[in-house]
Amino acid sequence: MHRTLADDLSRLPDLLQSARDFAVREVTGLAERPVVRLDRAPDRVALPDQGTGAEGALARFAEHWAPGFSGSAGPRYLGFVTGGATPASVAGDWLTAAYDQNVSGAGGSWAAALERETVAWLRELFGLGEAHSGAFVTGATVSNTVGLAVAREWLGERLGVDVSREGVAALGPVEVLSGSPHSSVAKALSVLGIGRDRLRQVPVLDGREAVDVEALEAALAALDGRPAVVVANAGTVNTVDFDDLRAIAALKERYGFWLHVDAAFGGFAALSPAYAHLVAGLDAADSVCVDLHKWLNVPYDAAVQFTRRRDLQVRVFHNASPYLGLPTGEPDFVHLTPENSRRLRALPAWFSLVAYGRAGHREIVERSVDLAARFGAGVCALDGLRLLAPVRLNVVCFTLADDPTQERVGALAEAVAASGEAFLTPTVYGGVPALRAAFSNWRTSPADGERVLKALTAALSG
């Protein structure tokens, strides 16, 4: 039956109820659905000429596409660093779509003020002072890009160049130093025109992913006063290692550099008194990246970026148009991030922070760390596996005890995924092919950890 927009609008309460009922069935069954789907997706079909209305679209989706969606929001998806979505954040996300606010400016809506309140709460949560301002972005990659874009403008300030007007070529070669940079840093440098090859990896401590601060100081001294960018890590993806942020910050007193800290998920260590020392010194950073769809457990996509130099951020990102207005006083968000049109990403985070507070989110972090420790002990107890690094926080990095070739480790990962019980991502650590299990989903329980260990055991014997 052909339906029009007017038909759907007249039946909107019923349609939303149908979507709600379907979503409830999917979410309540999330823990038992296959964690990943490796089979082939349906063939593409032609765009319908006459629509079936929202009810027909829901029916078609439920039949043809929903069965193939992964359980990545569920408790045994341990790949990458993937959170779930707390109930409150799901409610907030639904309302985000319902209100459909464009949070580019503050005119005519309180949405921008809500985002600023949420940013202020997050700043406090991560132990940053009021000198840091922030904004929501899509994820850690854009957060790193924004931070490094502001760093690029700072380099111009030091060298007497207005990069936002003259272009990055006016800077000449740029030095970016880091011990174990995430791949998104190199991507950001490419996007910013600085170049991937300008990223210089500084030696790390023996058996660690944390930068050797003495080696970093030597590299800075060799620049002979030329300003540089240092990218420090607060939680590496393989072993959740942390650079000594206080020691690096102390170097700023003697050498001219911009300190950007990639704290995409490691920044959440600040929530727990037991682990907050790992991010001591974070407030000294000039810019900070934190991802929220990881350990804050809000829906994709959501991250936040912080910087001490909002004036330079405005210089980079301001949108010069008469109808948008000039960035004066408290700049609109359109002048702070790459986007002009912006979804109200802050609302799901606001809902989750209000619903569960500091204590609730601290409990998620501490429980995740405990689960990782339990899982690491389980890996050690399994014949055929060994840890490649200590379990420092919420990621377990391990490999085959014998002959851990890329092919054999990859086959183990594929067998676990094919079981539908769990998903782990492959990596290479210290030159050894390995697997990673990252615990950051609020749903994950000790029983889920045991199920993943059983899936590994079955894959090893298969």
C-alpha positions, 0 to 999 in steps of 0.5 A: 500500500502506498503511504504518504508523509501525511499518512505517517505523521497522522499515525506517528504515535503508533509508528513510534510505538512499533519502533520502540517495541522492535528496539526493545526486543533487539536490545533485550536479546543483544547478549545472546545474538551472534556477536558478529555476522560473517555471512554475506549481506543481502543483494542490493535492490532497486530504490522503490518508486512508491514508498511503503511508509514507515511501517513498511520500512520497519517490516522490511528492515526487520526481515532483511537487514536486522538479522545481520547486524552485529552484537557490537553493543553487547557484552562479548564484543571485545574488539577495538575499544568499544562501549555499549549504550547505557539505557539513559543514553539511548533515551537521550539519543532518541530525543536527540533525533526527535528534537533534531537540533542543529547545535551550530549556534546558540540562537533560538534554542537552549541546546548549545547551553546544554552542550556547554554544561555537559562539556563542563561536567566532563572537564571536571570528570577528567580533572581539567581546570577551567582554562580548558574549553571544549566541544563535542565532535564525532570521535577520537580521530576528529578530536585529535585533528582539532587539537592538532589543528590548534597546535598548527596555529600555535606553531604559526604564532611562534614563527610569525605565520598566520597559518589559517590565512597563509596555509601550512606551507608557510610554516616549513617542516613541522616536528611532531614527536610521540612515543606510541602514537595512535594511527589517527594521529598520522591521519590527522597530520595528513588531513591538516597538510602537515604530512604523515612523515612529519611524525617522529617516533621517539624511543619508548621504555624497555618492554613498554609503550610509554615514551622514554622521557630522556629520549624525548628531551634529547629530541627536543634539545636537538631542535635548537629552539624550534617549536614542536608538537608533542603527542603524549599518550594516556592509554595506548591501544595495545597495553593501555600504557601511559606516558609520564604526563607530569615529567613531559609537562615539566619539559615544557618549562625548558623547551618550546612545544605544544602538548597534545594528549591522546586520552581517548579512553585512558582518560577515564582512569581519572574517574577512579581513585585507584587509577587516577595517578595514571593521568596525573598532569593531564591538566597541563596539556594544551589540548586533550582528546577523549572519546565518549562512545568508548568508556562513557558508554554512549551511542556512536558517534560522540567524543569531546576535545579540550584546549587551553587556546580557544582563541587559536581554535576560533582562528582555525575554525571560524566560519566567516559569513554575515548570516552566522555572525562573528565569533565574539564573547562565548563563540558559537560551536560553528566557530570551534569544530570542522562542522557547520551543522552539528547534531546534539551529541551532548544529549545522550552523554548528559542523560547518562551523566545525570542518570548515573552520576560520577559514582555510576560511571566510576563503577563501570570503569572499575568493573571493566578493569577487574574483568580484564584482570580476571580475563588475563588470569584466565588466559594465563591458565589456558594451555596454548596462550600467553600474555604479551604484556601485563594487564595494566587497565582494561585491555588484555594483549595475548598471543599463542604460546608457540609459533605465533605467526600472523596466519595462526593468530589470525585463524584463532581470531576468525574461529572465535568470531565464527562461533558467534560468541565473541569478537577480538581484534588482532594486533602486533605488539613487540613484533609479535602477532597477537590478539586484544580483548578490550573491556569497556562495555557496561553490560559485560559480566564475569560470566561473559568473560568465562564464555569468551575463554571457553570460545578461545579454548574451543578455537584452540582445540578445533 
